[in-house]
Amino acid sequence: MPGLLLGDEAPNFEADTTQGRIRFHDFLGDSWGILFSHPRDFTPVCTTELGRAAKLAPEFSKRNVKMIALSIDSVQDHLSWCKVTALGRPQGAACKPSQPWRDVCHIPKRGGAGIQSRNGEFSIFVERPTKCSVQEENNIFAVPPLAERDINAYNGDQPAEKLPFPIIADKNRELAVKLGMLDPDELDKDGMPLTARVVFVFGPDKKLKLSILYPATTGRNFDEILRVVDSLQLTAYKKVATPVDWKPGDSVMVVPTLPDEEAKKLFPKGVFTKELPSGKKYLRYTPQPE
């Protein structure tokens, strides 16, 4: 099955997302990037994963990491809103300011999304590529799609919080096939494979630095992914490696290819060698370099 190997350059694909159409290399720019797939919207494990990813988004941003998700749902499914035309009005509806948005968007009174204003009307905005707008004069609220509301509800956030990263719509599975993201054991109602829980971490050179592949039934640990990013960024610029269970601030290991004399110059905080039965001096520690 096609896929990516460590060191491969990220394909410069174009795709529709919840934040408009992107070209992947342009999206990444000079940043690090994380592309992660999930099987389907409105499923339990995916909701918990995207919820945790959203919570950690500020930490990834501090590390100059851009995040982008992917599933086989369409943009409309991602936005999970109401049918709209290119003019931004619900199909077959006038979308008048005086008309309650639930009636315009054909959303049941006990479901849907929105923020009620003081006089009982609502304002709704959906970002590109589609927009459904019902406005009250001098009283405008921004409301995210249902999928984001579910994630926000799981996180305990306000409903109006926006998901801090886009989601790619790969309805035809073109990217999933190209990137080796499909789980052959998890099928949709039509017998087609769903996307597995894949994580790709790309460096500023757009080359793959890390890949993780989980089955659809096993949720990922995004705190671990953040820890891995810390390790990748540290070891990309310093001649060190991070040992088992390493956390930022812990001591690191000097790479075996670095001679002792050079190690002493590079690491002024000191290099400490653990004595081993073999007599070999390869287990060398140093405090994490700045």
HELIX and SHEET records of a PDB file:
HELIX    1   1 PHE A   24  LEU A   28  1                                   5    
HELIX    2   2 PRO A   44  LYS A   62  1                                  19    
HELIX    3   3 VAL A   75  LEU A   79  1                                   5    
HELIX    4   4 TRP A  101  VAL A  104  1                                   4    
HELIX    5   5 LEU A  146  ASN A  155  1                                  10    
HELIX    6   6 GLU A  174  LYS A  178  1                                   5    
HELIX    7   7 PHE A  222  TYR A  237  1                                  16    
HELIX    8   8 ASP A  260  LEU A  266  1                                   7    
SHEET    1   A 2 GLU A  14  THR A  17  0                                        
SHEET    2   A 2 GLY A  20  ARG A  23 -1                                        
SHEET    1   B 5 ILE A 167  ALA A 169  0                                        
SHEET    2   B 5 VAL A  65  SER A  71  1                                        
SHEET    3   B 5 TRP A  32  SER A  37  1                                        
SHEET    4   B 5 ARG A 197  PHE A 202 -1                                        
SHEET    5   B 5 LEU A 208  TYR A 214 -1                                        
SHEET    1   C 2 LEU A 182  LEU A 187  0                                        
SHEET    2   C 2 PRO A 193  THR A 195 -1                                        
SHEET    1   D 4 VAL A 240  ALA A 241  0                                        
SHEET    2   D 4 VAL A 252  VAL A 254 -1                                        
SHEET    3   D 4 ARG A 284  THR A 286 -1                                        
SHEET    4   D 4 PHE A 272  THR A 273 -1                                        
END                                                                             
